[in-house]
Amino acid sequence: MNKIIKNIRTNILNFTYKAKSSHIGSCLSIVEILAVLYNSVLKKKDRFILSKGHAALALYCTLFEYKLISQRILNTFGSNNTVLMNHVSHKVKGVEFSTGSLGHGLPVAVGKALKFKINKENNKVFVLLSDGEMNEGTTWESLLFASHHNLD
């Protein structure tokens, strides 16, 4: 898995430079988490939401490493008319939900988890938040809602 992590980090650096984009720290800070999720945690029916949508390039590079998007698609990052927006976009294969504004991913994840629980589906929902999102009211309301409904 070290090779995959190195490849993801290298692609983040190369595409950030090529596209003259930002949020490099946000992208680099989640590489190991994404690699572990996609390598050994996520199952076919599980859901992953990247709530810190400004770290989109890290997710795109991870999706490429796990063959969910092609090199041709990844090469379009930073180009006009690409589906690979600077904030994560559901138009990309493997992306569950478009995010960017802080505090939107967790409420959607909690809703999906509640649906799975009600329907007795054995699917899991994973959501990755940024530290800034911890100051959003929707984050705390979602956590309280999840606790109230005994979502695990």
N, C-alpha and C positions, 0 to 999 in steps of 0.2 A: 504494500500500500504506500510505502515511502515514494516509490516512483510516480504513482498517481498524484500524490500530494505535490511533489515537485513539478509535475507537468501542469497541474492546475495553477500553481503559483507563477510559473513561467509564462503561461498563457495570459494570466491576469496582467502581469507586467508588460508583456508585449502588446496586448490589445489596448491597455490604458495609454501607453505611449503612442501607438498608431492612431488612436481615436482622439488623442488629447483630452481624455475624459478625466473625471475626478472620482472620489470615493475609494481610492486605492486602499486606504487603511481599513475601511469597512469590509472590503472584499477579502483582503488578506487575513483578517481576524477570524473568519469563519471557515477557512479551507478545511481544516482537520475535522470539524463538525460535519460538514457536508460530505466529505470523503467517507467517514464512518457510517453516516446515515445511508448513503447510496451503496456502499460496499456490503454492509452486513445487517442493517437494522430494518430499512423499509422493505415491506413485502408488497406484492402486486396490488392489493386492494387498499393499502395504507395511503394516507395523504400527507403531503408536506407543503407548508406555506412559509415562504420567506417574507416575513412581515417587514423586515428592514430592506425594503425594495431597492434602496440605493446601493445595495451590495449585489445587484443583478449580475454583474460580470462574473462573480465567483460562482453563482449558480449556473450560468451559461457554460462556463468552462468545465464545471463538474458534469453537467448533462452531456457535454461532448466526450469527456473521458469515459463515461458509462454508456456511450453510443446511443444516446437519446436524441441528440442533434448531430448533424453532419459538420465536417470541416468547412464545407461550402457555406453553410448557414453561419457558423461561428465567425468566418472571415468577413461577414457583413457588419459585424459590430462597429458602430460609429459611422456607418454609411447612411446616406439618404435612403429612405424607403425600406429600411430593414425592419424585421419583426423584433430584433434584439434591441429593445429600447434601453435607455439608461436606467430606468426603473423597471423592475421585473414585470413582464407582460404575459398574460394568459394565452396570448396568440402563439407562444412558443411551445412546441411539443414538450410535455413533461412539467409544465408550470401550471399549477392548480388555480392561482388567483393573482390578478394584477395588484401590486402594492406600490407604494411610494410615499404617500402621506402617512405619517406615523400613527400607529394605533388602530389600523384597520385589519391586520392579519389575525390577531387573536380572537376578535369577535366572530369572524368567519370560521375559524378553526373550532371554536367552542360550539357554534351552531352545527357544524358537521359532526362533531363528536356526539352531540345530543341526538342528532338524527340516527347515527349508528347505534346508539344505546337503545333508543325507542324501537328501532327495527331489529334489534337483537343481532346486529351485524358485528362480527368480530374484527372490525377494522380499527386501526389506530390513526390518530391525527397528530402530527408533529408540527410545531410552529417555532420559528426562530425569530426572536425579537431583538431590537437594539436597546442599549441602555437608555437612550432618549425616550423610548416608548413607555418606560416605567413612569413617566410623568404625565401620561395621557389618561384622562378619565375613562375612556373606553377600555383601556387595559384593566383598570381596577374593577370596573363594572363587569367585565367579562370574567375575571377571576372569581368575583363574588357569585356570579351566575353559575359558573362551573362548580363551585363548592356547594351551592344550594341544590344543584341537581346531581350531586355525588358523581361527577365525571372524573374518571381516573386517567 
